[in-house]
């Protein structure tokens, strides 16, 4: 602490001329990384098929390449997940986004959301995808020899469930769904 105080860093931060309007830029300069959104939660019912999960989301358009063969859902019972959206405020690759998500909380780590998380999140929060695309980097499917990930997006006012290429540099307006399991499992049925 003495080293930090002696460095002048604290004085710079509290200087009245300091322009600290962009909190993400300040966090990046300090090596802290992005802040996730306020955590919420969703429940994944592993007793449902992928098709049933898609129907529950009531999407206006669904990419026909999203199917159980390409995006298998594995689990039992109903499981509650804590969720958050990461906003990196800049273009970011899939690899970098996944790495930043994992590094955001080392004591209780976040993981990139899978398709089942994305579908449960979309069903619970249908208006979020009208604000920005929401990417689930935890499920990667092979579609015509390309690695693709599911995403929630909009087409005009219509809600869509689509695919994006893993090799993308995602634009600064994208959000990335991250999850971690809650301590209690709801049921084993």
Number of C-alpha atoms within 10 A of each C-alpha: 6 6 8 9 10 10 11 10 12 11 12 11 13 11 10 9 8 10 11 12 8 9 12 18 16 16 13 12 10 9 9 13 17 20 16 19 13 9 11 12 17 22 19 21 21 18 16 16 16 20 11 11 22 22 13 15 20 16 19 12 14 16 11 9 17 22 14 12 11 14 20 16 18 9 12 15 15 17 19 21 23 17 26 23 22 23 19 24 15 13 14 16 15 20 13 11 21 20 13 18 25 16 17 18 11 9 7 11 14 23 23 27 26 22 25 27 28 32 29 21 25 25 18 15 12 16 12 17 21 17 12 15 20 25 30 28 25 20 22 21 23 14 14 8 7 13 15 24 25 29 25 26 24 21 10 8 9 12 22 22 25 20 23 18 17 19 13 13 15 21 14 13 14 23 27 25 27 28 27 17 18 15 10 9 14 14 11 12 9
